[in-house]
Amino acid sequence: MVIQCSVIFAFLALGELLVYLTGAPIPSSIIGMILLTCSLQAGIVKERWVDRLSDFLVKNLGFFFVPAGVGLLRCLDIIKAQWLPIVMATLVSTVLIIAVTGWVHQLARRTGKHFSKK
Amino acid sequence: MAFLENKFFLIALTFIIYLGAQWLQRRLRVTLLNPILITITLLIVYLIATDIDYDTYREGGDYIDFWLKPAVVALGLPLYRQLKTIKKQLMPIILAELAGCVIGIVSVVVTAELFGATRDVIVSLAPKAVTTPIAIEIAQTMNGIPPLTAAVVVVTGILGNLAGFQIASLSRVKSPIAGGLSIGTASHAVGTAAAMTRSERWGAFSSLGLTLNGLLTALLAPLLLPLLGY
């Protein structure tokens, strides 16, 4: 477990370092994730060094969002005053994003296959 | 009763409510009984009833919140396992992400406007599909209300988590690649948590969706919002 924690936190720290050095408006965790993928691909990091902790964290991802969600408590007044636009915008756009992203991917893939056959 | 705001008690309470909610969902198989949603709701009710403020809860909650960042790093592993497929479909993936990112921002702004939201609420909602740190960054630079953004980001995630599969299949998004990608694009890591339970392939593409939409939104939202008049 010590290896597992070392690797995951090393990549997170690396992400923090890059954000610190470049001032990029990208979360350190996302940079750490991309670097971890690249290092696994390059063979610098072995899958068995991270698999147990990664699988545990990924499986429980939803739980870690609970405290942030409880933060809703801080803006109950705004939500009470404008609940309709907030709810509608969230619903409509979530449905549209899922449909449009999926459609474009399926369409682009079919078109790509069509052209590569010719 | 000062004990009711003891941070270890609050952490234990969060775990136990979540555990109970998971058990309840497994027993009753009702998607609306989403464990994240139930836990957040019950904790809010508890804090209001005991008159404990959010900052006090955060003293315990921070220890749970802390694991969010390493958990996002950990998504690099399932992503690596799918890297071959990603390389093969690079073009369709990029096109899908561009479309999802733009439609996401535009549809939020237009719908919120239509139902009469104020300017600060609209810009707070605009980046709601992506992961919290990026969304908050955008809300801040656009003079929105960061706590509202944080809350709506989580609610959006829960929506994708509990209804993402239904929305995908109703709109005939069938393949694990297109489906995973779209759930991650629409509802970041909370949606990805649901995609992971379906299969690692769904989950990996959902991770890819949340990453690409996070990056694209960070780049495009500051350009798109002024075009929409904000």
Interface residues (C-beta under 8 A of the other chain):
Chain A: I8 F9 F11 L12 G15 P25 I26 P27 S28 S29 I30 G32 M33 I34 L35 L36 T37 L40 Q41 E47 V50 D51 L53 S54 D55 L57 V58 K59 N60 L61 G62 F63 F64 F65 V66 P67 A68 G69 V70 G71 L72 L73 R74 C75 I78 I79 Q82 L84 P85 I86 M88 A89 T90 L91 V92 S93 T94 V95 L96 I97 I98 A99 V100 T101 G102 W103 V104 H105 Q106 A108 R109 G112
Chain B: T14 Y18 P35 I36 T39 I40 L43 I44 L47 I48 Y54 Y57 R58 G61 D62 I64 D65 W67 L68 K69 P70 A71 V72 V73 A74 L75 G76 L77 P78 L79 Y80 L83 Q89 M91 P92 I93 L95 A96 E97 A99 G100 I103 G104 S107 V108 V109 T111 A112 E113 L114 F115 G116 A117 T118 V121 I122 L125 K128 A129 T131 T132 P133 I134 E137 I145 P147 L148 A150 A151 V152 V153 V154 V155 T156 G157 I158 L159 G160 N161 G164 I167 A168 S171 R172 V173 K174 S175 I177 A178 G179 L181 S182 I183 T185 A186 S187 A189 V190 T192 A193 A194 M196 G203 S207 G209 T211 G214 L215 A218
